[in-house]
Amino acid sequence: EVQLVQSGGGLVQPGGSLTLSCKATGFTFRESATKWYRQVPGKEREWVAAISPGGKQTSYENSVKGRFSLSKDTGENTVYLQMNKLQPEDTATYYCNTGNSWGQGTQVTVSS
Protein backbone atom coordinates (compact mmCIF):
# COMPACT_ATOMS: atom_id res chain seq x y z
CA GLU A 1 0.00 0.00 0.00
CA VAL A 2 1.34 3.38 -0.97
CA GLN A 3 1.33 5.98 1.78
CA LEU A 4 2.50 9.56 1.57
CA VAL A 5 3.21 11.27 4.87
CA GLN A 6 3.71 15.01 4.86
CA SER A 7 5.49 17.19 7.37
CA GLY A 8 6.55 20.80 7.66
CA GLY A 9 4.35 23.82 7.14
CA GLY A 10 3.10 26.24 9.73
CA LEU A 11 2.91 29.99 10.17
CA VAL A 12 5.47 32.28 8.59
CA GLN A 13 5.74 36.00 7.97
CA PRO A 14 5.68 37.39 4.43
CA GLY A 15 9.07 36.99 2.83
CA GLY A 16 9.86 33.97 4.96
CA SER A 17 10.63 30.38 4.02
CA LEU A 18 9.27 26.94 4.77
CA THR A 19 10.10 23.42 3.65
CA LEU A 20 7.46 20.76 3.17
CA SER A 21 8.37 17.07 3.13
CA CYS A 22 6.57 14.14 1.56
CA LYS A 23 7.82 10.73 2.61
CA ALA A 24 6.63 7.61 0.82
CA THR A 25 6.20 4.08 2.07
CA GLY A 26 5.24 1.13 -0.10
CA PHE A 27 6.50 3.01 -3.10
CA THR A 28 9.71 4.41 -4.50
CA PHE A 29 9.68 7.96 -5.82
CA ARG A 30 11.94 6.84 -8.64
CA GLU A 31 8.96 5.01 -10.13
CA SER A 32 6.76 8.00 -10.83
CA ALA A 33 6.54 11.75 -10.97
CA THR A 34 5.59 13.57 -7.79
CA LYS A 35 3.38 16.61 -7.78
CA TRP A 36 2.40 19.23 -5.24
CA TYR A 37 -0.96 20.92 -5.14
CA ARG A 38 -2.52 23.48 -2.87
CA GLN A 39 -6.06 24.32 -1.94
CA VAL A 40 -7.80 27.22 -0.31
CA PRO A 41 -11.25 26.69 1.24
CA GLY A 42 -13.95 27.28 -1.33
CA LYS A 43 -11.59 26.94 -4.27
CA GLU A 44 -10.42 24.07 -6.42
CA ARG A 45 -7.16 22.34 -5.73
CA GLU A 46 -4.46 23.83 -7.96
CA TRP A 47 -1.24 22.34 -9.22
CA VAL A 48 1.91 23.95 -7.85
CA ALA A 49 4.94 21.95 -8.92
CA ALA A 50 6.15 18.59 -10.22
CA ILE A 51 9.37 16.60 -10.21
CA SER A 52 10.26 13.78 -12.60
CA PRO A 53 10.85 10.21 -11.41
CA GLY A 54 14.59 10.65 -11.72
CA GLY A 55 14.47 14.02 -10.03
CA LYS A 56 16.27 15.80 -12.83
CA GLN A 57 13.31 17.68 -14.26
CA THR A 58 11.05 20.04 -12.41
CA SER A 59 8.23 22.33 -13.40
CA TYR A 60 6.41 25.06 -11.52
CA GLU A 61 3.23 27.06 -11.70
CA ASN A 62 4.02 30.58 -12.82
CA SER A 63 3.22 32.30 -9.54
CA VAL A 64 5.75 30.19 -7.62
CA LYS A 65 8.45 29.96 -10.26
CA GLY A 66 11.72 31.31 -8.91
CA ARG A 67 10.49 31.06 -5.31
CA PHE A 68 9.70 27.36 -4.85
CA SER A 69 12.00 24.46 -5.60
CA LEU A 70 11.63 20.69 -5.52
CA SER A 71 14.20 18.10 -4.62
CA LYS A 72 14.37 14.38 -3.92
CA ASP A 73 16.29 12.36 -1.40
CA THR A 74 16.15 8.86 -2.81
CA GLY A 75 17.82 7.39 0.25
CA GLU A 76 15.08 8.76 2.49
CA ASN A 77 12.44 8.26 -0.22
CA THR A 78 11.33 11.80 0.42
CA VAL A 79 10.45 14.74 -1.79
CA TYR A 80 10.95 18.27 -0.49
CA LEU A 81 9.21 21.47 -1.51
CA GLN A 82 11.35 24.44 -0.51
CA MET A 83 9.27 27.61 -0.44
CA ASN A 84 11.01 30.98 -0.30
CA LYS A 85 9.76 34.55 -0.38
CA LEU A 86 6.37 33.41 0.78
CA GLN A 87 3.44 35.74 0.31
CA PRO A 88 -0.04 35.82 1.88
CA GLU A 89 -1.49 34.44 -1.35
CA ASP A 90 0.57 31.30 -0.81
CA THR A 91 -1.58 30.51 2.22
CA ALA A 92 -3.24 27.15 1.58
CA THR A 93 -3.25 23.50 2.45
CA TYR A 94 -0.53 21.80 0.45
CA TYR A 95 -0.75 18.20 -0.78
CA CYS A 96 1.80 15.89 -2.36
CA ASN A 97 0.63 13.39 -4.93
CA THR A 98 1.95 10.46 -6.87
CA GLY A 99 -0.31 8.35 -9.02
CA ASN A 100 -3.56 7.94 -7.14
CA SER A 101 -2.03 8.51 -3.73
CA TRP A 102 -2.21 11.73 -1.77
CA GLY A 103 -0.56 13.02 1.34
CA GLN A 104 -2.69 14.10 4.26
CA GLY A 105 -2.19 17.81 3.58
CA THR A 106 -0.11 20.43 5.38
CA GLN A 107 -1.29 23.90 6.28
CA VAL A 108 0.87 26.83 5.26
CA THR A 109 -0.16 30.24 6.57
CA VAL A 110 1.67 33.38 5.53
CA SER A 111 0.72 36.31 7.68
CA SER A 112 2.25 39.17 9.62
N, C-alpha and C positions, 0 to 999 in steps of 0.2 A: 504494500500500500504506500502510495506516495504521500508524504506529508511535508508541508512547507511551514516552517516556524519563523515568524518575524520577531525582530527585536529592534530597539532603538526608538527614535521619535521623542516627542515631548514638546515642551514649550521653549521657544527661542525668540529673541528680539530680532526685529528686522535687520538684515545684514549679517545675521549669524549663520552658523553651520550646524548640520546634523548628519549623522550617518545611520542609514537603515540597513539591517541585515536580514537575509532570507536564507535559512539553513534547510537543506533538504535531507530527508531520510526516505529510504526505499526507492531512491532515484539518484542518478548522477547527472549533474548539470551539464556534463559534456554531451549528453544525449539529445538535448533539445535547447532551443532558445528560451531565454527567461525575459519576462516583461514586467514592468511596473506600471501600475495604474493608480489613479487617485480619484476620490469621490467626495463631493461636498453634499450635505443633506439637501434633498430636493432636486439634485442634478444627476445626470447620467455619469457613470464611471468613465473617465477619460484616460487614454493611453499617455504615458509619460516618457518611457524609455524602454529600450530592448538591448539585449546583448546576445551575440551568437553563441552556438554551442561551444565553440572553441575559445570564445572570449576575446577574439581578435577584432570583431566588428561590433560597433555600437551605433545606436541611433536614438535621437532625442526629439521630443516635441519642441516646437520652435520657442515657446516661452521659457523653457528650461535650458535650452542649448547654451553652452558656455558657463552654466552655473552648476549643473548636475553632471555627475559622471558615474559610470558603472564599472565594476570590476568583479573578478571571480577569484576565489581561493579554492582551487580544485582539491587541495589536501583537506580542507575543512568542509568541502562541498557547500560553500556559502557564496552567495552573491551579495555585493554591497552596493548601495546607492548613496553616494556622497553628495550632499546638497549644500551648496555654498550660496552666499548672498541671498538668503531667503527673504521673501517678501510676504506681506499679509495674504496676498492672493494665492500663495502656495499652501495655505492652511487647508487641510483635507485629511481624510483617512487614506493611507497608502497601502496598496496591496501588491504582493508579488504573485506571479503566475507562470506556470509552465504547463503546457498541454491543457488538461482539464482540471488541474489542481491549483488551488488558491491558498495563499497565506491567510492568517486570521485578521489581518489589517492592523495598522499602526497609526495612531493619531499624531499628526504634526500640526502644531499651532504656532503661528508666527504673529507675535503681538508685543507691543511695548507696554 
